[in-house]
Amino acid sequence: MNESDPRFDAAWQALYRAQVRVQSVLDLAFNDAGLPGTDVFSALRELQKSEETSAKDLEDALLMPQYGVSRLLSRMERQGLIKRTTGKQDHRQKVLQITAKGRSNLAAMGKTYHDVLSSFFSARAKPGQLARMAKLLELLDSDPA
């Protein structure tokens, strides 16, 4: 096995640990408030962007495999957060829509999300640092030129 550059490993470990830490804090706060987890929050946020979102659109937006999105959507449908309907332009297509309960949950989750992230990041970084950090992380979320 070849040794990798320790800088790459350090960067990966920092990214991974930070993501797990933030998600854990968010999930705990959502749970304490009697709300669904971050996976549901992310899906609801994507679904509110358009009246006609397909499961495939959600796979791409959430970077999740088909089976993961399928399970998530089934759970959300059972909880009454979404409904599946036929598309307005293509009646063969199933589209996803947020229900009133889903919108209510999303609003409550949005407040919790904001409060948690504000507290989490304020304790760890100054505003200028956050902006630079976001810019650097955007580099990792794009295709190399």
MOTA-V436253 format. One record per pair of residues at least 6 apart in sequence whose C-alpha atoms are under 7 Angstrom apart, sorted by the first residue. I is the first residue (numbers start at 1). J is the second residue. Records with the same first field share a line. If there is no record, write none. Layout:
I: J / J
//
This chain:
26: 38 / 113 / 116
27: 37 / 38
30: 36 / 37 / 109 / 112
31: 37
35: 109
41: 106 / 109
44: 106
47: 53 / 97 / 98
48: 98
51: 97
52: 87 / 95 / 96
53: 95 / 96
54: 94 / 95 / 96
55: 69
59: 65 / 66 / 69
76: 82
77: 83
80: 99 / 101
81: 98 / 99 / 101 / 102
82: 96 / 97 / 98 / 99 / 102
83: 96 / 97 / 98 / 99
84: 94 / 95 / 96 / 97
85: 94 / 95 / 96
86: 92 / 93 / 94 / 95
87: 93 / 94 / 95
//
